[in-house]
Each structure stands twice: as structure tokens, then as C-alpha cells.
Amino acid sequence: MIYLILAILCSAGVSIFMRASEKYCQGHYGILLMNYVVCVLAGLILTGRGLTQTDGKGMPVTIVFGVVTGLLYCGSFILLQWNVRKNGVILSSTFMKLGVIVPAVLAVVWFGERPGWNQGLGFILAITAILMIHLEKGKIRTEKAYTIGLLLLLLGGGLGDSMAKFYDVYGNPGLGSFFLMLSFLVSGIISGILVFRGREKITKYEVLFGVLIGIPNYFSARFLLWALADIPAVITYPTYSIAAMALIGAAGVLMFREKLTKRQWGGISPCDSCCRVVKYVENRKCRTESLRC
């Protein structure tokens, strides 16, 4: 449970620093590139220690998963930017968050997880919270939306998140840091190409915020990988998503003086309820294991 909490805190930290950077950073890809550079360096430091403690078994699988995950990470970001231009920030952010459906469904269909009524309730609360927080009545024109782009955004973001679970099942846990490092390296290479093509000049603020974003970005992925080893994916992913959203919303109000609508405040309640469901599941699991002993 502690790893899931740390992953949520780091994920919220990424968005908070991204929000703070808007005032100082004007480029599209410079801060993204610096973020991935920091993630790769963090991965190299931890990978160096990890490789000395493993026999290297499963390296080909780790490389494949790392490259695919990196492509999905960066591809999702590019799709998000395209959809924001074509469909607006409301629809785009909603479909990005709804990508949590993909790993939850895969957890049941592919990995054979069987959620109980409480886990199913938590998932429904998660989707409800996402829709309430991100969708505002009267601001959506679905007939003008580029439906294919939105669906690709949902699938791309969801599959990118799902790769952590795939690696947890099929990969070598001893190479987890190398897997993440390789994922960020691939994303960094693509970001570097985009910076070069756009002839963007990287400023000192983009370097600063790249560091501030990169550190929690790397550890959010690392803690999530550890959390998936203990908590079913069908409840981990929705909780990870909506709990981070609740923290980001609170930070927006307290730090950036943003105003939430009544509908968005209402979405915070399902967030809290879902977290309580997860806590209940974990407590029940602990009691069951203690009885077995």
C-alpha cells in the first residue's frame, strides 16, 4: 500500500510542477526532453546497482518491453497535444484519464484477475470521479470531435500504463530499473528529435523544471511497478489515477488560486470513496493472511 501512496504523490508532483512551469516555459518539447534526461540518469544510477544483483536473465524481454513502453509514452503525449488543438482540453484530458479503463480491463481479460464487488465498486467510483471532474455541462460538441484521435489517445495512454503490469508478470523484477530507464531513453530520443526539428531553444527554466518534473516522474513509475506486485491491477490503476487527480485539484485551489465548479468538487467525493475501498481490500487481505499463519 505504501508504494501506491508514494506513486500517487509523485504523479501529482509531476502535474503540479508542469502547471507551475507554464509561466516560465514557452517551448513544446524542451521541458519534455529535459524531464526524460533526468529520468534516464535516475534509471542509470539505480540500474547500475540492480544489474550487479541479477544474472541478467530476461534481458531480451526487458528490452522489448522498454522500447514499446517508451514509444507509447511519447506517442501518448504527442496525441494529447494534437487532440487539445482539435478537440479542446476538456475532451482530451477526459479521454486521457479514461485510459485507466484499458489496464483495468486487461487485468481481468488478460491476467485473469477476478475483482470482487468492492473492487468493482471502486472502479465505478473512479470512472464517475473522472467524468465529474473533467466534463463540464454545455462545453462539449461531440459532433465536431475527431473521434479517432480521441480513441487513439485513450488506447495509447491506457496501453502505456498497462506495460507496467505486463512487465510485472512477464519481466525480470531484478531488471525493473533498467526497464524504466530504457523506456525513458526511447521517449527522450523522440523528444530530442522533435526539439531539433522544431529548432527550439532550451532555456534555463526548462532545464530547472525538467529536473523538478523528471525526478517524481521516474519514481512514480518505479513505485507503481512495485505497487502492482502487491495490489490487483484492477484497483491499482483507478486509484492511482483519481487519487492523483484529487491532489492536483487541491493544489490548484491552494497554490494556483484556481476555482473548481460544484460538479468538480462533487467528483472529489468518489475519489475519497474509492481510496476507502482500496484500504478496505488491503485490510481484509492482511487479516486473511494472518489467519492463514
Secondary structure, DSSP 8 states (H G I E B T S, - for coil): -HHHHHHHHHHHHHHHHHHHHTTT---SSHHHHHHHHHHHHHHHHHHHHHHTTS--TTHHHHHHHHHHHHHHHHHHHHHHHHHHHHH-HHHHHHHHHGGGHHHHHHHHHTS-----HHHHHHHHHHHHHHHHHH--TT---GGGS-HHHHHHHHHHHHHHHHHHHHHHHHS-GGGHHHHHHHHHHHHHHHHHHHHHHHT----HHHHHHHHHHHHHHHHHHHHHHHHHTTS-HHHHHHHHHHHHHHHHHHHHHHTS-----HHHHHHHHHHHHHHHHHHHHHHHHHHHHHHH-
